[in-house]
Amino acid sequence: MSKRILIALTSHAALGSTGRKTGFYVDEAAVPWEVFTAAGHRVDLVSVAGGVPPRDGEDRSDPVQRRFLADEHIAAQLADTTTPDRIDADGYDAILFAGGHGSMWDFPDNPGLARLARTLFERGGVVAAVCHGPAALVGLTLSDGTYLVAGKKVAAFTNAEETAVGLAEVVPFLLADRLVAQGAAHVPAENFTSQVVVDGRLVTGQNPASARGVAEAVLAVLG
């Protein structure tokens, strides 16, 4: 049966005080979109602030990104994304939080994103995130007040990777450390290699190289 999957994007464009721009990492939305749609599922987009979400890592020479950006359904949404408060979580089977450094600023403790993930997870849906997308899991509590990540194994952009890209002192916090502080068991792999961790209905990936594996794991969990 066809499923409906929501991909959440950051709306944050400034890379700290560096003067550089950031946003959602296009490949981390495009690759899962291709995996999901190839399997016959519908993909919708949501962004924190709505409107046109800022992009990072856009590569028009990449065929997957090119197909994603040219797709009529996707292009129409990217021109004016909806906001979390306008989304009925009951209409979806899974949510995937795409990364990009921007998500480190506007995903954590976001009540709209948290509502979507909490509602979906508590009624049996899948919550997934890749690279910096697990920033959406920071501060995310279930209805009983416990952190969703507490006691669960997760993957996320590692401290070593953040250091390697020269942004460990730029991001507001180190993602892996914050997830561990909220009870998660962070499971890292070598820098910039694919790493996907599945713990029940929580699916997480370490970096852009993990995007395809995360999407495939989501489909496996959905069944």
C-alpha positions as CSV (number, residue, x, y, z in Angstrom):
1,M,0.0,0.0,0.0
2,S,1.1,3.5,-0.8
3,K,2.4,5.5,2.2
4,R,2.6,9.2,2.9
5,I,6.0,10.5,4.1
6,L,6.9,14.0,5.2
7,I,10.3,15.4,4.8
8,A,11.1,18.3,7.2
9,L,13.5,21.1,6.2
10,T,15.3,23.9,8.1
11,S,14.5,27.5,7.4
12,H,17.7,28.8,8.9
13,A,20.1,30.4,6.4
14,A,23.0,31.9,8.4
15,L,26.0,29.7,9.4
16,G,26.5,31.3,12.8
17,S,28.7,34.4,12.7
18,T,30.8,33.1,9.8
19,G,29.0,35.3,7.2
20,R,28.4,32.1,5.2
21,K,25.0,30.8,4.1
22,T,23.5,27.4,4.9
23,G,20.1,25.8,4.8
24,F,18.8,22.3,4.1
25,Y,21.3,19.9,2.5
26,V,19.6,19.2,-0.8
27,D,21.0,15.7,-1.3
28,E,19.6,14.7,2.1
29,A,16.1,15.4,0.9
30,A,16.5,14.4,-2.8
31,V,17.9,11.0,-2.2
32,P,15.2,9.9,0.3
33,W,12.6,11.4,-2.0
34,E,13.8,9.3,-4.9
35,V,13.9,6.1,-2.7
36,F,10.4,6.8,-1.4
37,T,8.8,7.7,-4.7
38,A,10.4,4.8,-6.5
39,A,8.7,2.6,-4.1
40,G,5.3,4.2,-4.9
41,H,4.9,6.5,-1.9
42,R,3.9,10.1,-1.7
43,V,6.4,12.7,-0.4
44,D,5.4,16.1,1.0
45,L,7.6,18.8,2.4
46,V,7.4,21.0,5.5
47,S,9.8,23.7,6.7
48,V,10.1,25.4,10.0
49,A,9.1,28.9,8.8
50,G,7.4,28.1,5.6
51,G,7.9,29.8,2.3
52,V,11.1,29.2,0.3
53,P,13.6,27.2,2.4
54,P,17.3,28.0,2.0
55,R,19.5,25.4,0.3
56,D,22.9,24.1,1.0
57,G,25.0,21.7,-1.0
58,E,23.0,22.1,-4.1
59,D,24.6,20.4,-7.1
60,R,22.7,20.6,-10.3
61,S,25.1,18.2,-12.0
62,D,23.8,15.5,-9.7
63,P,21.0,13.6,-11.5
64,V,19.1,12.8,-8.3
65,Q,19.1,16.4,-7.1
66,R,18.2,17.6,-10.6
67,R,15.2,15.2,-10.7
68,F,14.1,16.3,-7.2
69,L,14.2,20.0,-8.0
70,A,12.5,19.6,-11.3
71,D,9.7,17.4,-10.1
72,E,6.4,19.4,-10.3
73,H,5.1,18.3,-6.9
74,I,8.4,19.1,-5.2
75,A,9.1,22.3,-7.0
76,A,5.6,23.7,-6.1
77,Q,6.2,22.9,-2.5
78,L,9.7,24.4,-2.4
79,A,8.3,27.6,-3.8
80,D,6.1,27.9,-0.8
81,T,6.5,25.2,1.8
82,T,3.9,24.8,4.5
83,T,4.6,25.2,8.2
84,P,4.3,22.4,10.9
85,D,1.2,23.9,12.4
86,R,-0.7,23.4,9.1
87,I,0.2,19.7,8.9
88,D,-2.1,16.9,10.2
89,A,0.4,14.3,11.5
90,D,-2.3,11.7,11.3
91,G,-2.1,11.9,7.5
92,Y,1.4,10.5,7.4
93,D,3.2,7.2,8.1
94,A,6.7,8.6,8.6
95,I,8.6,11.8,9.0
96,L,12.2,12.3,7.9
97,F,14.2,15.3,9.2
98,A,16.8,16.2,6.5
99,G,20.0,17.8,7.6
100,G,22.0,20.8,6.6
101,H,23.8,22.9,9.2
102,G,20.8,25.3,9.4
103,S,18.8,22.6,11.3
104,M,21.2,23.0,14.3
105,W,19.6,26.4,14.9
106,D,15.8,25.9,14.3
107,F,15.1,22.2,14.7
108,P,16.0,21.7,18.4
109,D,13.1,22.3,20.9
110,N,10.8,23.3,18.0
111,P,7.2,22.8,19.2
112,G,5.7,22.4,15.8
113,L,8.2,19.7,14.6
114,A,8.0,18.0,18.0
115,R,4.2,17.8,17.7
116,L,4.5,16.1,14.3
117,A,7.1,13.6,15.4
118,R,5.5,12.8,18.7
119,T,2.0,12.3,17.2
120,L,3.4,10.1,14.5
121,F,5.6,8.1,16.7
122,E,3.0,7.5,19.4
123,R,0.5,6.1,16.9
124,G,3.0,3.7,15.4
125,G,4.7,5.8,12.7
126,V,8.4,6.1,11.8
127,V,10.6,9.0,12.9
128,A,13.8,9.3,10.9
129,A,16.6,11.8,10.6
130,V,19.9,12.1,8.8
131,C,23.2,14.0,9.5
132,H,22.2,17.2,11.4
133,G,18.5,16.3,11.0
134,P,18.6,14.6,14.4
135,A,18.8,18.1,15.9
136,A,15.0,17.8,15.7
137,L,15.2,15.0,18.3
138,V,16.9,17.4,20.8
139,G,14.3,18.3,23.4
140,L,11.7,16.1,21.8
141,T,9.6,14.5,24.5
142,L,6.8,11.9,24.3
143,S,3.5,12.5,26.1
144,D,4.8,11.0,29.3
145,G,7.6,13.6,29.4
146,T,10.5,11.3,28.5
147,Y,12.9,12.1,25.7
148,L,12.1,10.2,22.6
149,V,15.8,9.3,22.3
150,A,16.2,8.1,25.9
151,G,17.5,4.5,25.9
152,K,17.7,4.4,22.1
153,K,20.7,3.9,19.8
154,V,21.1,6.8,17.3
155,A,23.5,8.0,14.6
156,A,24.1,11.7,13.9
157,F,26.8,14.0,12.6
158,T,29.7,13.2,14.9
159,N,32.0,15.5,16.9
160,A,34.9,14.4,14.7
161,E,33.1,15.2,11.6
162,E,32.1,18.6,12.9
163,T,35.7,19.3,13.8
164,A,36.8,18.0,10.3
165,V,34.6,20.6,8.5
166,G,35.8,23.3,10.8
167,L,32.5,24.1,12.4
168,A,32.8,22.6,15.9
169,E,33.1,26.1,17.3
170,V,30.4,27.6,15.1
171,V,27.4,25.4,15.7
172,P,25.4,26.2,18.9
173,F,26.2,22.8,20.3
174,L,27.7,19.4,19.4
175,L,24.8,17.3,18.2
176,A,26.1,13.9,19.3
177,D,26.9,15.2,22.8
178,R,23.4,16.7,23.2
179,L,21.7,13.5,22.2
180,V,23.8,11.5,24.6
181,A,22.9,14.0,27.3
182,Q,19.2,13.3,26.7
183,G,19.7,9.5,27.2
184,A,20.7,8.3,23.7
185,A,23.5,5.9,22.9
186,H,25.3,7.5,20.0
187,V,26.8,4.9,17.6
188,P,29.4,6.6,15.3
189,A,31.3,5.2,12.3
190,E,34.3,6.5,10.5
191,N,34.1,10.1,9.3
192,F,31.9,10.6,6.3
193,T,31.1,6.9,5.8
194,S,27.6,5.6,5.7
195,Q,26.1,4.7,9.1
196,V,22.5,3.9,9.7
197,V,21.1,3.0,13.1
198,V,17.6,1.5,13.5
199,D,16.1,1.3,16.9
200,G,12.5,0.2,16.6
201,R,10.6,2.9,14.8
202,L,13.5,5.4,15.1
203,V,15.8,5.5,12.1
204,T,18.9,7.8,12.1
205,G,21.9,8.3,9.8
206,Q,25.3,9.9,10.4
207,N,25.9,12.1,7.4
208,P,25.0,12.8,3.7
209,A,26.4,9.4,2.7
210,S,23.8,7.8,5.0
211,A,20.8,9.4,3.3
212,R,20.0,6.5,1.0
213,G,20.4,3.9,3.7
214,V,18.2,5.9,6.0
215,A,15.4,6.0,3.4
216,E,15.7,2.3,2.7
217,A,15.6,1.5,6.4
218,V,12.4,3.6,6.7
219,L,10.8,1.6,4.0
220,A,11.9,-1.6,5.7
221,V,10.4,-0.5,9.0
222,L,7.1,0.6,7.3
223,G,6.9,-2.9,5.8
